Amino acid sequence: MRIAVVSDTHGHVRYTTAATALIRAASVEAVLHCGDVGSSAIVPLFAEWPTHFVFGNVDDDEGPLAEEIRAAGQTCHGRFGSISLAGTRIALLHSDDRRLFEETIESGEFDMVCYGHTHVAEQHHVGKTLVLNPGALYRADPRTFAIVELPELDVRHVPVG
């Protein structure tokens, strides 16, 4: 299964639209959004895929944004998501709550922990857990997201022009 992992759209429709064109070309089956959605205008841009959203520190109006996500038929996990795709246990959070972020990684409960907040693409392992930041689609140079093959956990960071 191929998924896309995005973060930190900050309501920026133009950059997110450019990313979704690349996501479409990659033939993904689902999208994970690691927070700082920034605006309900971002939600319909992911209508083609089952999309899991979590909130970040700039998502001040969580109630209405959660309703927009649900009304679009997507999944809103609030501040923390725990899902399973292709037999892979995935945690999804923004990482602005450092204690929760570190506890999630150190728990050993997840095959992959996806996060945002830093606007820097990176990946590393803590034990058997892949810790993945896809980068950001706003306020980043370069702007990036990630494509992940499940269950292999093969990651490719994709630049967005």
N, C-alpha and C positions, 0 to 999 in steps of 0.2 A: 504494500500500500504506500502510495506517495502522498505526503501532506506538505502544506506550506505553513511556516511559522512567521508571523509578522508581529511588530510591536511599534509603539510610539508613533501612531499616525497623527495624533494631535489635531484632528479635524481637518487635516490638509488633503482635500479631495484630489487635487492634481497629481501629487506624488503617489497617493494611494491608487488612483486610477491607472497610473503607469505600472505600478506593481501588480495590480490584478490582471493586466494584459499579459505580463510575464508568467503569472500563476496559471492563467488559462492555457498558455502555450506549453506549460510543463505537465498538463493533464493530471492535476492533483485531485484527490478524492475528498479532502477535508482541509480546513484552515483553522489554525489556532492563533488568536490575537492576544498578546501578552500585556495588554493594558495601555493606558493613556490613549484611549479611543479618541477622546476630545470633542466629538460632536456626533449627533445622530445621523448627520449626512454621510458618515463613513459606513454605516450599517448596510445600506442597500448595495454598496459596491461589492459586497461579498455574497450576494444573493444566489450565485451559481453553485455554491458549495455549502455543505453543512459546516457552520462556523461556530467555534467556541470562543467566547469573549470573557476576559476578566477585566476588572477595573484597576487603574493606576492612580497615582497621586493627583493628576490633573482632571480626573473624571469626578468633578465636584457634585454634579447633579445626577447621582447614581440611580435614583428611582425612575425618573423619566427615561433615562438612557436604557436602563434594564427593560422597561416596557417597550421601547422601540425595538430592541433586540428580539424580545419574545414575539412581538407583533409581526416581525419579519420572518418568523419561523426558525430563528436561530437560538442558540443556547447561551444564556448568561449565567455565569458561575459566581458573580459577585467578586470578591477579592481573591478567591482561591478556587481553582478547578482541579478535580481529580477524575481522569477519564482513562478508558482503555480502548486502544485502537490496534487492530491486527495483533492482539495478544500482548501489546506493549503498554505498561502502566506509566501514565504521563501525569505529572503535576504541572499546573499552569498558574503562574502568579507574576506580579509586576516586579517584585523585589525591593520596593521602597520600604517595606517592613523587613528589615535585615534579620531580626530574630526569627521570624516565620520562614524566611528564605533559607537561612542556615539550618534550621531544624528540619525543613523539608528535605534538603540535600542529605543531611547526616542521618536521616531516618532509615535509609536503605530500602524504603518501601517502593521506590519508583525506578523504572528503567531510564526515564528521561525527565529532567526538570527544565521547563522552558520559562524564560524570564525576559524582562525588558528593563527599562528605567535608565540604564547607563548610556544608551545610544551607541554602544560599541559592540560590534559583532564578535563573538568568541564562543569557543566550546572547549570543554575539558572534562575529564572524568574524576569523580570522587568515588573510589571503589568501583562498583559496577554501574554506577549512575552517570549517564551523560548529562552534563549541565550545559544548556544551550541558550545563548542570547543571539537572536537573529539579526541584531542591529536595529536600526530605526528607519522609518520612512520620513521623518522630519527632524530637523536640527542634527543632521549627521552628515559626515563627509568621509566616505561615500555613504549614500542611502542604500540599505540592504535589507533583505529578508532571507529566510532559509527554506530550502527544500530538503525534506527528510524522507528517506526510504525506511519503511517499517516492515518487518521487525528488526532489520539489520542495523538500524540507526546510522546509516550512511548519510552524512550531511554535506550539503553544498550551499554556500552563501552566494546569493545572487545580487549583483549591483543593479540599482534602479537609476536610469539616466535622468 
